[in-house]
Amino acid sequence: MGLSTLETPALILDRSALARNTSRMTERFRKLGVRLRPHTKTAKSIDVVRLALEGNFGGVTVSTLREAEYFAGHGIADITYAVSIIPEKLERVAALLARGVKLTVITDQVPVAEEINRRAQTLGIVLDALIELDSGEKRAGVLADSDALIELGQALHNLPATRLQGVLTHAGHSYQGRGIAAIRQVAEDERLCATTAAARLRAAGLPAPVVSVGSTPTATHGQSFEGITEVRCGVYMFCDVFQSEISSCSRDDIALSVLATVIGHRPDINSALIDAGALALSKDRSTAAPGLTEDIGFGMVMDVSGTRRIDRVTVGHVYQEHGMLVADGRFPFEELPVGARVRVLPNHACMTAAMYDAYHVVDGLDDRAMAAWPRVNGW
């Protein structure tokens, strides 16, 4: 077995880099006395998540109920479903609770709280619930200083089939930070949002034992986690080119890559084709925004070992199943003949991994004992 035996495109995972990444984040929050609840939406694999849970309390975050069901089937019994709950999904939640899973849901609207309460009563369950906060991303959530926070807290506390557990927020806009100082400010805004909301709930006589925050940039660069009880982050396990550009990791920390084969040459347009396109690499493009070093297109092209960058070559375009390699200067057709293999480091690991059923796991440069770790997909 080895990389030369794989059909391409294939998703390659370096276990050594993965283990370094997970142990580094675990140790950071162990020293801070804050629980780390890894987000599994990128990994979607029990083999990956077992490494992320080593040294932690054992709870995870998921973004789909399919993930929750999968991880429950592998013995994980403390799960936060970090997407706004709706009544139509409560039968699956009830089935998980019946299996002994402590599943926590989130909401940001009183009418939804009332509807899930009614459905939960019909199902004979009580829902542990967190209030989702908007700490600046402007996606979902209530504001920490709003009347809506207290109104929702009172509803979740007083309704018979819901149990208020606290607050949760995700500073996804930290990905837009250019420079560590900017990301540190987002991290502090995230912390203040969550702790302010929890304090207001407590002052109103409501419980808020859980104060949950998290994104990989804020988890990495945040300077204070005072008042925070848990951190949720996920892409830190694999890292990607974008995370390396905003200093959440180094390029050597990138554990995920796509193995692809050169399938054609176009000397007339100074380019070559690989068998990894938009579905294999994602359509997330490097933007070379202010503070980032360069535009690498749709992925950073490395040699087959994943250790050496192919000089001046990038994935310039992607089609559904084709990727086009382009060069700054003459294309190195001799170095990359038809049949040659490359490893492409992803811009966004979450989207790149999404189409694959399994990771092909190597250990650094050693691919002799390559394993296959299945992934769960779907909703």
C-alpha positions as CSV (number, residue, x, y, z in Angstrom):
1,M,0.0,0.0,0.0
2,G,1.0,3.6,-0.5
3,L,0.1,6.8,-2.3
4,S,1.1,5.3,-5.6
5,T,-1.7,2.7,-5.3
6,L,-4.5,5.2,-4.7
7,E,-7.0,6.2,-7.3
8,T,-7.2,10.0,-7.5
9,P,-8.5,12.3,-6.4
10,A,-8.0,11.1,-2.8
11,L,-8.1,12.8,0.6
12,I,-4.8,12.4,2.4
13,L,-4.5,13.0,6.2
14,D,-1.2,13.2,7.9
15,R,-1.7,11.6,11.3
16,S,1.5,13.1,12.8
17,A,0.4,16.7,12.0
18,L,-3.2,15.9,13.2
19,A,-1.9,14.7,16.5
20,R,0.3,17.7,17.0
21,N,-2.6,20.1,16.2
22,T,-5.0,18.4,18.6
23,S,-2.6,18.0,21.5
24,R,-1.6,21.7,21.2
25,M,-5.2,22.9,21.5
26,T,-6.0,20.5,24.2
27,E,-3.0,21.6,26.3
28,R,-3.8,25.3,25.7
29,F,-7.2,25.0,27.3
30,R,-6.2,22.5,30.0
31,K,-3.7,25.1,31.3
32,L,-6.5,27.8,31.1
33,G,-8.9,25.6,33.0
34,V,-11.5,25.8,30.2
35,R,-13.3,22.8,28.7
36,L,-12.5,22.1,25.1
37,R,-15.5,20.8,23.2
38,P,-14.1,20.0,19.7
39,H,-16.3,20.8,16.7
40,T,-16.6,17.8,14.5
41,K,-18.2,19.5,11.4
42,T,-14.9,19.3,9.5
43,A,-13.6,16.0,10.8
44,K,-16.8,13.9,10.7
45,S,-14.7,10.8,11.7
46,I,-14.5,9.0,15.0
47,D,-10.9,8.2,14.4
48,V,-10.0,11.9,14.0
49,V,-12.2,12.9,16.9
50,R,-10.8,10.3,19.3
51,L,-7.4,12.1,18.9
52,A,-9.1,15.5,19.5
53,L,-10.8,14.2,22.7
54,E,-7.6,12.8,24.3
55,G,-7.1,14.8,27.5
56,N,-10.5,16.5,27.3
57,F,-13.8,16.0,29.1
58,G,-15.3,14.0,26.2
59,G,-18.0,16.3,24.8
60,V,-18.2,17.4,21.1
61,T,-20.0,19.9,19.0
62,V,-21.8,18.9,15.8
63,S,-23.4,20.8,12.9
64,T,-25.8,18.0,11.7
65,L,-27.9,15.4,13.5
66,R,-26.3,12.8,11.2
67,E,-23.0,13.6,13.0
68,A,-24.7,13.4,16.4
69,E,-26.2,10.0,15.6
70,Y,-22.9,8.8,14.2
71,F,-20.8,9.9,17.2
72,A,-23.4,8.6,19.6
73,G,-23.1,5.2,17.9
74,H,-19.4,5.4,18.8
75,G,-20.0,6.1,22.5
76,I,-19.9,9.9,22.7
77,A,-22.7,10.9,25.0
78,D,-22.3,14.7,25.5
79,I,-23.1,16.5,22.3
80,T,-24.0,20.1,21.4
81,Y,-26.0,20.5,18.2
82,A,-24.8,24.0,17.3
83,V,-27.4,24.9,14.6
84,S,-30.8,26.5,15.4
85,I,-33.2,23.7,16.3
86,I,-36.6,23.5,14.7
87,P,-39.6,21.3,15.8
88,E,-39.4,19.1,12.7
89,K,-36.0,17.7,13.9
90,L,-37.1,16.8,17.4
91,E,-38.0,13.2,16.7
92,R,-34.4,12.5,15.9
93,V,-33.3,14.4,19.0
94,A,-35.8,12.3,21.1
95,A,-34.2,9.2,19.7
96,L,-30.8,10.3,20.8
97,L,-32.0,11.2,24.3
98,A,-33.6,7.8,24.6
99,R,-30.1,6.3,23.9
100,G,-28.7,8.2,26.9
101,V,-27.1,11.0,25.0
102,K,-27.0,14.4,26.7
103,L,-27.9,16.5,23.6
104,T,-28.0,20.3,23.9
105,V,-29.8,22.4,21.3
106,I,-29.7,26.1,20.6
107,T,-32.2,28.8,19.6
108,D,-32.4,32.6,19.3
109,Q,-36.2,33.1,19.1
110,V,-39.0,33.0,21.6
111,P,-41.6,31.7,19.1
112,V,-39.3,28.8,18.2
113,A,-38.7,28.1,21.9
114,E,-42.5,27.9,22.3
115,E,-42.9,25.6,19.3
116,I,-40.1,23.2,20.4
117,N,-41.6,23.1,23.9
118,R,-44.9,22.0,22.5
119,R,-43.3,19.3,20.3
120,A,-41.1,18.2,23.1
121,Q,-44.1,17.8,25.4
122,T,-45.8,15.6,22.7
123,L,-42.6,13.5,22.5
124,G,-42.3,13.3,26.3
125,I,-38.8,14.8,26.4
126,V,-37.1,17.8,28.1
127,L,-34.7,19.8,26.0
128,D,-31.4,21.3,27.3
129,A,-31.1,24.6,25.4
130,L,-28.5,27.4,25.0
131,I,-29.3,30.9,23.8
132,E,-27.4,31.7,20.6
133,L,-25.7,35.1,20.7
134,D,-24.5,37.3,17.8
135,S,-21.1,38.4,18.8
136,G,-20.4,40.3,15.5
137,E,-20.8,37.7,12.7
138,K,-24.3,38.9,12.0
139,R,-25.5,35.4,11.1
140,A,-27.8,34.3,13.9
141,G,-28.3,35.0,17.5
142,V,-29.6,37.7,19.9
143,L,-27.5,40.6,21.1
144,A,-26.0,40.4,24.6
145,D,-27.5,43.7,25.7
146,S,-30.9,43.2,24.2
147,D,-34.3,42.7,25.9
148,A,-34.7,39.7,23.6
149,L,-32.0,37.9,25.6
150,I,-33.9,38.1,28.8
151,E,-37.3,37.3,27.2
152,L,-35.8,34.2,25.6
153,G,-34.1,33.2,28.8
154,Q,-37.3,33.5,30.7
155,A,-39.2,31.4,28.1
156,L,-36.6,28.6,28.1
157,H,-36.5,28.6,31.9
158,N,-40.2,28.7,32.4
159,L,-41.6,26.4,29.7
160,P,-42.1,22.9,31.0
161,A,-40.2,21.0,28.2
162,T,-37.1,23.2,27.9
163,R,-34.2,23.7,30.3
164,L,-32.1,26.8,30.0
165,Q,-28.4,25.9,30.2
166,G,-26.7,29.2,29.3
167,V,-25.3,30.9,26.2
168,L,-23.3,30.1,23.0
169,T,-21.7,32.3,20.4
170,H,-19.4,31.8,17.4
171,A,-17.2,34.6,16.1
172,G,-17.0,33.4,12.6
173,H,-16.0,36.9,11.5
174,S,-12.6,36.2,13.1
175,Y,-11.8,34.7,9.7
176,Q,-11.8,38.2,8.2
177,G,-9.2,39.4,10.6
178,R,-6.0,40.5,9.0
179,G,-3.2,40.3,11.6
180,I,-3.1,38.8,15.1
181,A,-4.1,42.1,16.8
182,A,-7.3,42.2,14.8
183,I,-8.2,38.6,15.7
184,R,-7.4,39.2,19.3
185,Q,-9.9,42.0,19.3
186,V,-12.6,39.8,17.8
187,A,-11.7,37.2,20.5
188,E,-12.2,39.7,23.2
189,D,-15.4,40.9,21.7
190,E,-16.6,37.3,21.6
191,R,-15.7,36.7,25.2
192,L,-17.4,40.0,26.4
193,C,-20.5,39.2,24.4
194,A,-20.9,35.7,26.1
195,T,-19.9,36.8,29.6
196,T,-22.1,39.9,29.5
197,A,-25.1,37.8,28.3
198,A,-24.5,35.2,31.0
199,A,-24.2,37.9,33.7
200,R,-27.4,39.6,32.6
201,L,-29.3,36.2,32.7
202,R,-28.0,35.5,36.2
203,A,-28.9,39.0,37.4
204,A,-32.5,38.3,36.1
205,G,-32.6,35.2,38.3
206,L,-32.0,32.8,35.4
207,P,-29.4,30.0,35.2
208,A,-26.4,30.2,32.9
209,P,-23.9,27.5,33.8
210,V,-22.6,27.2,30.3
211,V,-20.8,30.1,28.6
212,S,-19.6,28.7,25.3
213,V,-17.5,30.4,22.6
214,G,-15.3,29.3,19.8
215,S,-13.7,29.5,16.4
216,T,-10.2,28.4,15.5
217,P,-8.7,31.9,15.1
218,T,-10.2,33.2,18.4
219,A,-9.3,30.0,20.3
220,T,-5.7,30.3,19.0
221,H,-5.2,34.0,19.6
222,G,-7.6,35.0,22.4
223,Q,-5.7,36.4,25.3
224,S,-8.3,36.0,28.0
225,F,-11.0,33.4,28.6
226,E,-12.1,34.7,31.9
227,G,-15.8,33.8,32.5
228,I,-15.8,31.3,29.7
229,T,-16.7,27.7,30.5
230,E,-16.0,26.0,27.2
231,V,-14.5,26.6,23.8
232,R,-15.7,25.0,20.5
233,C,-13.4,25.0,17.5
234,G,-12.8,22.5,14.8
235,V,-10.6,23.3,11.8
236,Y,-7.6,23.5,14.1
237,M,-7.4,19.7,13.8
238,F,-6.5,19.9,10.1
239,C,-5.6,23.5,9.5
240,D,-5.5,24.8,5.9
241,V,-3.8,27.4,3.8
242,F,-6.2,30.2,4.9
243,Q,-5.6,29.4,8.6
244,S,-1.8,29.5,8.0
245,E,-2.2,32.9,6.2
246,I,-4.0,34.4,9.3
247,S,-1.4,32.9,11.6
248,S,-3.7,30.3,13.3
249,C,-1.2,27.7,12.3
250,S,2.0,27.3,10.3
251,R,2.1,25.7,6.8
252,D,3.8,22.7,8.4
253,D,0.7,22.2,10.5
254,I,-1.6,21.6,7.5
255,A,-2.6,17.9,7.9
256,L,-5.0,17.6,5.0
257,S,-4.3,17.5,1.3
258,V,-5.8,16.2,-1.9
259,L,-3.8,13.7,-4.0
260,A,-4.3,14.4,-7.7
261,T,-2.9,13.2,-11.0
262,V,-1.8,15.3,-14.0
263,I,-4.2,14.2,-16.8
264,G,-3.3,16.5,-19.6
265,H,-1.0,19.2,-21.0
266,R,-2.0,22.4,-22.7
267,P,1.3,24.0,-23.9
268,D,-0.6,26.4,-26.1
269,I,-2.1,28.0,-23.0
270,N,0.9,27.2,-20.7
271,S,-1.2,25.0,-18.4
272,A,-1.9,21.4,-17.3
273,L,-5.0,19.6,-16.1
274,I,-5.4,17.5,-12.9
275,D,-8.2,15.2,-12.0
276,A,-9.2,17.3,-9.0
277,G,-11.7,20.0,-9.7
278,A,-14.3,21.9,-7.7
279,L,-15.8,18.8,-6.1
280,A,-12.5,17.6,-5.0
281,L,-10.9,20.9,-3.9
282,S,-13.9,23.1,-3.3
283,K,-14.5,26.5,-4.9
284,D,-13.0,28.5,-2.0
285,R,-10.4,30.6,-3.6
286,S,-7.4,32.3,-2.0
287,T,-8.2,36.0,-2.1
288,A,-4.8,37.6,-1.4
289,A,-6.6,40.1,0.7
290,P,-4.6,42.8,2.6
291,G,-2.3,41.1,5.0
292,L,-2.2,37.8,3.1
293,T,0.9,37.0,1.2
294,E,-0.3,35.8,-2.2
295,D,-3.1,34.5,-4.4
296,I,-2.7,30.7,-4.7
297,G,-5.9,30.1,-6.5
298,F,-7.8,27.1,-5.4
299,G,-5.1,25.3,-3.6
300,M,-1.3,25.2,-3.0
301,V,0.4,22.7,-5.3
302,M,3.0,20.5,-3.6
303,D,5.0,17.5,-4.7
304,V,3.7,14.0,-4.1
305,S,5.4,13.9,-0.7
306,G,3.6,17.0,0.4
307,T,6.9,18.6,1.6
308,R,8.0,20.7,-1.4
309,R,6.0,23.4,-3.2
310,I,6.0,23.2,-6.9
311,D,7.6,26.5,-7.8
312,R,5.3,29.2,-9.3
313,V,2.5,26.7,-10.0
314,T,-1.1,27.2,-8.6
315,V,-4.5,25.8,-9.2
316,G,-5.8,28.7,-11.3
317,H,-9.2,27.4,-12.3
318,V,-11.6,24.6,-11.2
319,Y,-14.3,22.9,-13.1
320,Q,-16.5,20.2,-11.7
321,E,-14.0,17.4,-12.2
322,H,-11.0,19.3,-13.7
323,G,-8.5,21.5,-12.1
324,M,-6.2,23.7,-14.2
325,L,-2.6,24.2,-13.1
326,V,-1.2,27.5,-14.2
327,A,2.3,29.0,-13.8
328,D,3.9,32.3,-13.2
329,G,6.3,32.0,-16.1
330,R,6.8,28.9,-18.3
331,F,4.9,25.9,-17.0
332,P,7.2,23.1,-15.9
333,F,5.9,20.3,-18.2
334,E,9.0,18.2,-17.7
335,E,8.6,18.2,-13.9
336,L,4.9,17.5,-14.1
337,P,4.4,15.0,-17.0
338,V,1.0,13.4,-17.7
339,G,0.7,10.7,-14.9
340,A,2.6,12.7,-12.3
341,R,1.0,13.1,-8.9
342,V,0.8,16.2,-6.8
343,R,-0.6,17.0,-3.4
344,V,-2.9,20.1,-3.2
345,L,-3.1,21.9,0.2
346,P,-6.7,23.2,0.6
347,N,-7.7,26.8,1.1
348,H,-10.6,25.7,3.3
349,A,-10.3,22.2,4.8
350,C,-14.0,22.0,5.8
351,M,-15.3,22.4,2.3
352,T,-12.5,20.3,0.7
353,A,-13.2,17.3,3.0
354,A,-16.9,17.4,2.5
355,M,-17.1,15.3,-0.7
356,Y,-15.0,12.4,0.5
357,D,-16.1,9.2,2.2
358,A,-12.8,8.5,3.9
359,Y,-9.3,9.8,4.8
360,H,-6.2,7.9,3.5
361,V,-4.0,8.3,6.5
362,V,-0.2,8.5,6.3
363,D,2.3,9.2,9.1
364,G,4.5,12.1,7.9
365,L,6.5,10.9,5.0
366,D,5.8,7.2,5.8
367,D,2.8,5.9,3.7
368,R,3.7,2.2,4.0
369,A,1.1,1.5,6.6
370,M,-1.6,3.7,5.1
371,A,-5.0,3.3,6.8
372,A,-8.5,4.4,5.7
373,W,-10.5,6.3,8.2
374,P,-14.2,6.5,7.2
375,R,-16.1,9.8,7.3
376,V,-19.8,10.4,7.9
377,N,-21.6,12.7,5.4
378,G,-25.2,14.0,5.0
379,W,-27.6,15.7,7.4
